[in-house]
Amino acid sequence: MRNTWPIVEVLRLARWAPSGDNGQPWRFSIEGRLRAVVHVGDTSARVLYDYRGRASWLAAGALVETAALAATMTGHRLDWQLLPAKPGDPPGLTLGFDLVPVQGLEMDALALEIEKRSVQRRALSGRPLQDVHRLALEQAAASVPDTEILWLDTLGAKARMAGLLWHNAGIRLTAPEAYATHCKAIEWGQRYSQDRIPDQSLGLDPLALAVMRWAMQRWERVNFLNRYGAGTVLPRIELDWWPALRCAAHFVLLRKRAPTTALDFITSGRSMQRLWLAAEQCGVRLQPEITPLVFYWYHKEGVPVSQDPGVQRRVESLCERMRRMWPDAVLERAVFVGRLGYGPSAGARSLRHELHALQGGAGSAWI
Ligand SMILES: Cc1cc2nc3c(=O)[nH]c(=O)nc-3n(C[C@H](O)[C@H](O)[C@H](O)COP(=O)(O)O)c2cc1C
């Protein structure tokens, strides 16, 4: 580690925490060698998938866990707190990070995976998880209190997930509200992207990618292709249906009780990140599949996902389908869904803003 200020080194690594659409909703105010205040913005007003800020809260949890792991590399423990919002603070969360020196502290080996971990959206091997790897993943997730994993790893369960994600993609690809989110999230013609998702990491073949790039320049084109050109078929197969079948397992991360507060989601985000890093350690790749759950959250609270009645009907039937797949006790406690399996690391990936670009207090230009 290069800098003499441990907090700077910790934040430099913590930046690699995952966030929805690589939005990196955090800004850091460094207040001393061992202290920073972190503002995590609420992107729910402009990102369809950040329902009530929950995806941002999960990302905040991933940031906390990543910082805690990075702290062990500097011989410190991370003490963090959720701070009360001050008048004039932008919407979102404020966290305090304090590093406490601990004599003889051993580095947590998961810290070595922080920069290697990345989402893999392409098809993986269908080979089942080795028992030793499954155990390592369960232990990693459960090292954060009140969390457990539901595995969906039989052929039938994978086929049901493939059907669910096919249905779900039909919503994502036809909702005008999702189009607005996707336009801002994808960086076209790129293998790497500092502030978005590079198109080459999406998992489409070059022809389908070219068609999608052309269509996404205007909503009218997307709408036309969807109506007359069966425009959703190829992306649904390549992005959702086939990868859902080609993996070792899908999983649902469950809280002991239904999550409601920011703290519940932060805690779950910590667990999600430990699971993801442990997977990387085992040579297992992971892709979040959170959007059906997000649509379920909208539905449960009676909030429409879309102003388009056809899309809204598809959301209602998606939620019916989820109810048939899982008992209420699972749906109500679910915080995160994903798939994982053996395979190569992603050849294209999101990078991160430099640390100096993420520095700034409340009210700086991060909204
Ligand atoms: C809360 C959360 C939800 C996410 N949801 C999805 C998802 O539904 N589908 C997907 O492909 N990636 C999803 N991602 C992955 C992010 O797009 C990815 O982490 C981000 O672009 C940074 O890329 P990296 O993880 O490769 O560093 C999600 C990540 C987080 C933290």
The ligand as an SDF file (V2000), in Angstrom:
LIG
                    3D

 31 33  0  0  0  0  0  0  0  0999 V2000
  -27.4470   -4.0950   -5.8250 C   0  0  0  0  0  0  0  0  0  0  0  0
  -26.9050   -4.5330   -7.1630 C   0  0  0  0  0  0  0  0  0  0  0  0
  -27.7680   -4.9850   -8.1440 C   0  0  0  0  0  0  0  0  0  0  0  0
  -27.2770   -5.4130   -9.3880 C   0  0  0  0  0  0  0  0  0  0  0  0
  -28.1520   -5.9080  -10.3100 N   0  0  0  0  0  0  0  0  0  0  0  0
  -27.6740   -6.4210  -11.4560 C   0  0  0  0  0  0  0  0  0  0  0  0
  -28.5400   -7.1140  -12.3590 C   0  0  0  0  0  0  0  0  0  0  0  0
  -29.7600   -7.2340  -12.1080 O   0  0  0  0  0  0  0  0  0  0  0  0
  -28.0010   -7.6450  -13.4870 N   0  0  0  0  0  0  0  0  0  0  0  0
  -26.6600   -7.5520  -13.7640 C   0  0  0  0  0  0  0  0  0  0  0  0
  -26.2240   -8.0540  -14.7920 O   0  0  0  0  0  0  0  0  0  0  0  0
  -25.8110   -6.9150  -12.9110 N   0  0  0  0  0  0  0  0  0  0  0  0
  -26.2820   -6.3630  -11.7730 C   0  0  0  0  0  0  0  0  0  0  0  0
  -25.4210   -5.7780  -10.8790 N   0  0  0  0  0  0  0  0  0  0  0  0
  -23.9980   -5.7260  -11.1820 C   0  0  0  0  0  0  0  0  0  0  0  0
  -23.5000   -4.3120  -11.5110 C   0  0  0  0  0  0  0  0  0  0  0  0
  -23.9520   -3.8960  -12.7820 O   0  0  0  0  0  0  0  0  0  0  0  0
  -21.9810   -4.3410  -11.4580 C   0  0  0  0  0  0  0  0  0  0  0  0
  -21.5920   -4.7200  -10.1640 O   0  0  0  0  0  0  0  0  0  0  0  0
  -21.3720   -2.9870  -11.7740 C   0  0  0  0  0  0  0  0  0  0  0  0
  -21.6170   -2.6590  -13.1200 O   0  0  0  0  0  0  0  0  0  0  0  0
  -19.8740   -2.9680  -11.5240 C   0  0  0  0  0  0  0  0  0  0  0  0
  -19.2600   -3.9710  -12.2770 O   0  0  0  0  0  0  0  0  0  0  0  0
  -18.3100   -5.0710  -11.6070 P   0  0  0  0  0  0  0  0  0  0  0  0
  -19.1450   -5.7720  -10.5830 O   0  0  0  0  0  0  0  0  0  0  0  0
  -17.9360   -5.9610  -12.7490 O   0  0  0  0  0  0  0  0  0  0  0  0
  -17.1460   -4.3710  -11.0060 O   0  0  0  0  0  0  0  0  0  0  0  0
  -25.8860   -5.3410   -9.6460 C   0  0  0  0  0  0  0  0  0  0  0  0
  -25.0210   -4.8910   -8.6420 C   0  0  0  0  0  0  0  0  0  0  0  0
  -25.5140   -4.4820   -7.4140 C   0  0  0  0  0  0  0  0  0  0  0  0
  -24.5600   -4.0200   -6.3490 C   0  0  0  0  0  0  0  0  0  0  0  0
  1  2  1  0
  2  3  1  0
  2 30  2  0
  3  4  2  0
  4  5  1  0
  4 28  1  0
  5  6  2  0
  6  7  1  0
  6 13  1  0
  7  8  2  0
  7  9  1  0
  9 10  1  0
 10 11  2  0
 10 12  1  0
 12 13  2  0
 13 14  1  0
 14 15  1  0
 14 28  1  0
 15 16  1  0
 16 17  1  0
 16 18  1  0
 18 19  1  0
 18 20  1  0
 20 21  1  0
 20 22  1  0
 22 23  1  0
 23 24  1  0
 24 25  2  0
 24 26  1  0
 24 27  1  0
 28 29  2  0
 29 30  1  0
 30 31  1  0
M  END
$$$$
